[in-house]
Amino acid sequence: MGFLRFRRRFRVAPGVTINLGKKSASMSFGVRGAHYTVGTRGTRSTVGIPGTGLSYTSYSRQHARHAVSHVRSPKSASVPAGPQSQAPKVEREPMMPTTKIVWGVVIFVIGIVTISFGIGIIGVVAGAILGIVGWVQRGQPQWQIRGLIRKSRSDPAQAVVYLEQARKIDPGNAEALAASAELHFVKGDWTDAAAYYEQYLTKAPDDWKAEAHEAASYLNSGRPDDAVHHLQRLRALPHLTEESRTSITNVLALAFLEKADAGQALELVKTLPLQRHNLDQQLQRSLFLRAVSRYGLGAKADAIKDLDRLYALNADFPSIQEVKAEMQASTFAFHHVDVEAI
């Protein structure tokens, strides 16, 4: 089944065009192969090679928005692995009300200036609409929260203050909770990060990446049982890429090592493709965890063999020589290592 798409483009000056669609309006600046677009749905910059069909479009960053009604399901969030993989769809970050007002005025003025050419009225109407929408939105709590979140990113020293202000406006706002969780996770405030992820996930229960970071926060704050509960559920998700599944398996093995259960950790690591000739960074960590698990079960010789193989693959793997020396002297003891990312 096909569909009809309404879209018109008007050139108002060299390098400047107005684009009108059924549900949006935008204005583009630049030349073929390199241009910048500002519209009602956000901003976009495009760089390409004319005539080749090759181009790269980068959108401004998007964080959790409308989590209750618009959160992505695991199916839509998946990225297939292998040669047929495609880059995940990148969504535009919404244009802030003040920006809409400014661009509304700019487009309106351009429309007035070019009205004698017969198409200026389009710019007048589009600019007026964009400006009015921005003016109306500037007083809405949702947009006030988004403004505070952006301030928290541009001013890290005051980020906690801005996010507190955002949560005061709406304590249950998913975007503010997600931003707060991310901030504390990056800072290593694991207890606070876990608490904010808990609240956020009540709004967006299908956000598996947030749940993975919640589990890592639990593990880093000394709550391995809570981490295991979430990691086991995540590891069973059918849509994960191989890299994500390996990473989650590694963290789950760490959680069992934290619980002094080297046997369960070893069983987990055994499910990974460590027989490959070349191992990526995640699988190198898996090999290290296998060595630690084997040592914990009394198989010191096998553990050292794993470390020797890892050293041959990556001589710069952190602390590998120290760990090997301690294992050879039978003085090695597992120490908790913070899980910074999954």
C-alpha positions as CSV (number, residue, x, y, z in Angstrom):
1,M,0.0,0.0,0.0
2,G,1.4,3.4,-1.0
3,F,0.8,6.8,0.5
4,L,0.8,10.4,-0.7
5,R,3.3,12.9,0.7
6,F,2.8,16.6,0.5
7,R,6.0,18.6,0.4
8,R,6.9,21.9,-1.4
9,R,10.2,23.7,-1.6
10,F,10.7,27.4,-2.3
11,R,14.0,29.1,-3.0
12,V,13.9,32.6,-1.4
13,A,17.5,33.5,-1.9
14,P,20.8,31.9,-3.0
15,G,21.4,29.0,-0.6
16,V,18.2,29.6,1.3
17,T,15.1,27.5,0.8
18,I,11.8,27.1,2.7
19,N,10.4,23.5,2.9
20,L,6.7,23.0,3.6
21,G,5.3,19.5,4.5
22,K,2.0,18.3,5.6
23,K,3.0,18.2,9.2
24,S,6.1,20.3,9.4
25,A,8.0,23.3,8.1
26,S,11.7,24.0,7.8
27,M,14.3,26.3,6.4
28,S,17.6,25.2,4.8
29,F,20.9,27.1,4.4
30,G,23.8,26.1,2.4
31,V,24.8,24.5,-0.9
32,R,24.3,21.1,-2.5
33,G,26.2,18.5,-0.4
34,A,26.5,20.6,2.7
35,H,23.6,22.4,4.4
36,Y,21.9,23.1,7.7
37,T,18.2,22.8,8.3
38,V,16.1,24.3,11.0
39,G,12.5,23.3,11.4
40,T,9.6,22.6,13.6
41,R,10.9,19.1,14.3
42,G,14.5,20.1,15.2
43,T,17.8,20.8,13.6
44,R,19.8,18.8,11.1
45,S,23.2,19.2,9.4
46,T,24.0,17.2,6.2
47,V,27.4,16.7,4.5
48,G,27.7,14.6,1.4
49,I,29.4,14.1,-2.0
50,P,27.1,15.4,-4.8
51,G,26.4,12.9,-7.5
52,T,27.6,9.9,-5.5
53,G,24.5,9.3,-3.4
54,L,26.7,9.2,-0.3
55,S,25.8,11.5,2.6
56,Y,26.0,11.6,6.4
57,T,23.3,13.3,8.4
58,S,23.9,14.1,12.1
59,Y,21.0,15.0,14.4
60,S,21.2,16.8,17.8
61,R,21.1,14.4,20.8
62,Q,17.9,12.9,22.0
63,H,17.2,11.7,25.5
64,A,14.3,10.1,27.1
65,R,11.1,11.9,26.0
66,H,7.5,11.0,26.5
67,A,8.6,7.8,28.1
68,V,5.1,6.6,29.1
69,S,3.5,6.8,25.7
70,H,6.4,6.8,23.3
71,V,9.2,4.6,24.8
72,R,10.8,2.4,22.3
73,S,9.9,-1.3,22.6
74,P,12.8,-3.9,22.6
75,K,11.8,-4.8,19.0
76,S,12.2,-1.3,17.7
77,A,15.4,-0.7,19.7
78,S,17.2,-3.6,18.3
79,V,20.2,-3.3,16.0
80,P,20.9,-6.5,14.0
81,A,24.4,-7.9,14.2
82,G,26.6,-9.1,11.3
83,P,27.3,-7.8,7.8
84,Q,23.7,-6.8,7.2
85,S,23.6,-4.5,10.2
86,Q,22.2,-1.0,9.6
87,A,22.8,2.0,11.8
88,P,20.1,2.6,14.3
89,K,17.6,5.3,13.5
90,V,18.7,8.6,15.0
91,E,15.9,10.9,16.1
92,R,16.0,14.6,16.2
93,E,16.2,16.5,19.5
94,P,13.2,18.9,19.7
95,M,13.8,22.6,19.1
96,M,13.4,24.7,22.2
97,P,10.6,27.3,22.4
98,T,13.1,30.2,22.4
99,T,14.8,28.9,19.3
100,K,11.4,28.5,17.6
101,I,10.6,32.1,18.4
102,V,14.0,33.3,17.1
103,W,13.7,31.4,13.9
104,G,10.1,32.3,13.5
105,V,11.1,36.0,13.6
106,V,13.9,35.3,11.1
107,I,11.6,33.5,8.6
108,F,8.9,36.1,9.1
109,V,11.3,38.9,8.3
110,I,12.7,37.0,5.2
111,G,9.1,36.6,4.1
112,I,8.4,40.3,4.4
113,V,11.6,41.1,2.5
114,T,10.8,38.7,-0.3
115,I,7.0,39.2,-0.4
116,S,7.4,41.1,-3.7
117,F,8.6,37.9,-5.4
118,G,5.2,36.3,-4.8
119,I,6.4,33.6,-2.4
120,G,7.2,35.8,0.6
121,I,3.7,35.2,2.1
122,I,4.8,31.6,2.7
123,G,7.7,32.8,4.8
124,V,5.4,35.2,6.7
125,V,2.9,32.5,7.5
126,A,5.5,29.8,8.4
127,G,7.5,32.3,10.5
128,A,4.3,33.4,12.3
129,I,3.3,29.9,13.1
130,L,6.7,28.8,14.3
131,G,7.0,31.9,16.5
132,I,3.5,31.4,18.0
133,V,4.2,27.8,18.7
134,G,7.4,28.7,20.5
135,W,5.7,31.4,22.5
136,V,3.0,29.0,23.7
137,Q,5.4,26.3,24.6
138,R,7.8,28.4,26.6
139,G,5.4,28.4,29.6
140,Q,4.6,24.7,29.5
141,P,6.2,22.6,32.3
142,Q,7.5,20.0,29.9
143,W,9.5,22.5,28.0
144,Q,10.7,24.3,31.1
145,I,12.1,20.9,32.3
146,R,13.8,20.4,28.9
147,G,15.4,23.8,29.2
148,L,16.8,22.9,32.6
149,I,18.1,19.6,31.4
150,R,20.0,21.4,28.6
151,K,21.4,23.8,31.1
152,S,22.6,20.9,33.2
153,R,24.6,19.5,30.2
154,S,26.1,22.9,29.3
155,D,27.0,23.7,33.0
156,P,28.2,20.5,34.7
157,A,29.2,22.4,37.9
158,Q,25.5,23.3,38.4
159,A,24.0,20.2,36.8
160,V,22.6,18.8,40.1
161,V,20.9,22.1,40.9
162,Y,19.3,22.4,37.5
163,L,18.0,18.8,37.6
164,E,16.6,19.3,41.1
165,Q,14.7,22.3,39.8
166,A,13.5,20.1,36.9
167,R,12.2,17.4,39.3
168,K,10.5,20.0,41.4
169,I,8.4,21.1,38.5
170,D,7.3,17.5,37.9
171,P,8.8,14.8,40.2
172,G,7.6,12.0,37.8
173,N,8.9,13.5,34.6
174,A,10.7,10.7,32.7
175,E,13.3,13.0,31.0
176,A,14.3,14.6,34.3
177,L,14.6,11.2,36.0
178,A,16.7,9.8,33.1
179,A,19.0,12.8,33.1
180,S,19.5,12.6,36.9
181,A,20.2,8.8,36.7
182,E,22.7,9.4,33.9
183,L,24.4,12.2,35.7
184,H,24.9,10.2,38.9
185,F,26.0,7.2,36.9
186,V,28.7,9.1,35.2
187,K,29.9,10.6,38.5
188,G,30.0,7.2,40.1
189,D,27.3,8.0,42.7
190,W,26.0,4.5,42.4
191,T,23.3,4.6,45.1
192,D,21.7,7.7,43.8
193,A,22.0,6.5,40.2
194,A,20.2,3.2,41.1
195,A,17.4,5.1,42.8
196,Y,16.8,7.4,39.8
197,Y,16.9,4.5,37.4
198,E,14.3,2.7,39.5
199,Q,12.0,5.7,39.3
200,Y,12.7,6.2,35.6
201,L,12.0,2.5,34.7
202,T,8.5,2.8,36.3
203,K,7.8,5.2,33.4
204,A,9.8,3.4,30.7
205,P,9.9,-0.3,31.6
206,D,11.0,-1.4,28.1
207,D,14.2,0.8,28.2
208,W,16.6,-2.2,28.5
209,K,19.7,-0.1,28.3
210,A,18.6,2.0,31.4
211,E,17.9,-1.3,33.2
212,A,21.4,-2.5,32.3
213,H,22.8,0.7,33.9
214,E,20.5,0.2,36.9
215,A,22.0,-3.3,37.3
216,A,25.5,-1.9,37.1
217,S,24.6,0.7,39.7
218,Y,23.4,-2.0,42.0
219,L,26.5,-4.0,41.6
220,N,28.8,-1.1,42.2
221,S,26.9,-0.1,45.3
222,G,27.3,-3.5,46.9
223,R,23.9,-5.0,45.9
224,P,24.9,-8.0,43.7
225,D,21.6,-9.9,44.3
226,D,19.6,-7.0,42.9
227,A,22.1,-6.8,40.0
228,V,21.7,-10.5,39.2
229,H,17.9,-10.3,39.1
230,H,18.0,-7.6,36.4
231,L,21.0,-9.0,34.4
232,Q,19.5,-12.4,34.1
233,R,16.3,-10.9,32.6
234,L,18.3,-8.7,30.3
235,R,20.5,-11.5,29.1
236,A,17.4,-13.4,27.9
237,L,16.2,-10.6,25.7
238,P,16.0,-11.9,22.1
239,H,16.8,-8.6,20.4
240,L,20.3,-8.0,21.9
241,T,23.3,-7.7,19.6
242,E,26.2,-10.1,20.3
243,E,28.3,-7.3,21.8
244,S,25.5,-6.3,24.2
245,R,24.8,-9.9,25.2
246,T,28.5,-10.5,25.8
247,S,28.8,-7.3,27.9
248,I,25.8,-8.2,30.0
249,T,27.1,-11.7,30.5
250,N,30.4,-10.3,31.7
251,V,28.7,-8.1,34.3
252,L,26.5,-11.0,35.4
253,A,29.7,-13.1,35.9
254,L,31.2,-10.2,37.9
255,A,28.1,-10.2,40.1
256,F,28.5,-13.9,40.8
257,L,32.1,-13.4,41.6
258,E,31.1,-10.6,44.0
259,K,28.8,-13.2,45.6
260,A,31.8,-15.6,45.8
261,D,30.1,-18.0,43.4
262,A,33.0,-18.7,40.9
263,G,31.2,-21.8,39.6
264,Q,28.2,-19.9,38.3
265,A,30.5,-17.2,36.9
266,L,32.5,-19.8,35.0
267,E,29.4,-21.4,33.6
268,L,28.3,-18.0,32.2
269,V,31.6,-17.2,30.6
270,K,31.7,-20.7,29.0
271,T,28.7,-19.7,26.9
272,L,30.7,-17.0,25.1
273,P,32.7,-17.7,21.9
274,L,36.2,-17.6,23.5
275,Q,37.4,-20.2,21.0
276,R,37.8,-17.5,18.4
277,H,41.3,-16.7,17.2
278,N,40.9,-13.0,17.7
279,L,38.9,-11.6,20.6
280,D,37.4,-8.1,20.7
281,Q,37.6,-6.0,23.8
282,Q,34.5,-7.5,25.4
283,L,35.6,-11.0,24.8
284,Q,39.0,-10.2,26.2
285,R,37.3,-9.2,29.4
286,S,35.4,-12.5,29.2
287,L,38.7,-14.4,29.0
288,F,40.0,-12.5,32.0
289,L,36.8,-13.4,34.0
290,R,37.2,-17.0,33.0
291,A,40.8,-17.0,34.4
292,V,39.5,-15.4,37.7
293,S,36.7,-17.9,37.9
294,R,39.0,-20.9,37.3
295,Y,41.4,-19.7,39.9
296,G,38.5,-19.4,42.3
297,L,37.7,-23.0,41.7
298,G,41.2,-24.1,42.3
299,A,42.3,-24.6,38.6
300,K,45.3,-22.3,38.9
301,A,47.2,-23.8,35.9
302,D,44.2,-23.2,33.6
303,A,43.7,-19.7,34.9
304,I,47.3,-18.8,34.2
305,K,47.0,-20.3,30.7
306,D,44.0,-17.9,30.1
307,L,46.1,-15.0,31.3
308,D,49.0,-16.0,29.0
309,R,46.6,-16.1,26.0
310,L,45.1,-12.7,27.0
311,Y,48.6,-11.2,27.3
312,A,49.4,-12.5,23.8
313,L,46.2,-10.8,22.5
314,N,46.6,-7.6,24.4
315,A,49.8,-6.9,26.4
316,D,48.2,-3.7,27.6
317,F,45.2,-5.4,29.3
318,P,45.0,-3.7,32.8
319,S,47.0,-5.3,35.6
320,I,47.4,-8.6,33.8
321,Q,51.0,-9.1,34.8
322,E,50.2,-8.3,38.5
323,V,47.3,-10.7,38.5
324,K,49.4,-13.4,37.0
325,A,52.1,-12.9,39.5
326,E,49.6,-13.1,42.4
327,M,48.0,-16.2,41.0
328,Q,51.4,-17.9,40.6
329,A,52.1,-17.0,44.2
330,S,48.6,-18.2,45.3
331,T,48.0,-14.7,46.8
332,F,45.4,-13.5,44.3
333,A,42.1,-12.3,45.7
334,F,39.1,-11.0,43.7
335,H,38.5,-7.3,44.3
336,H,35.4,-5.6,43.2
337,V,35.9,-3.4,40.1
338,D,33.4,-0.7,39.2
339,V,31.3,-1.4,36.1
340,E,31.4,1.9,34.3
341,A,29.5,1.0,31.1
342,I,27.6,-1.9,29.5
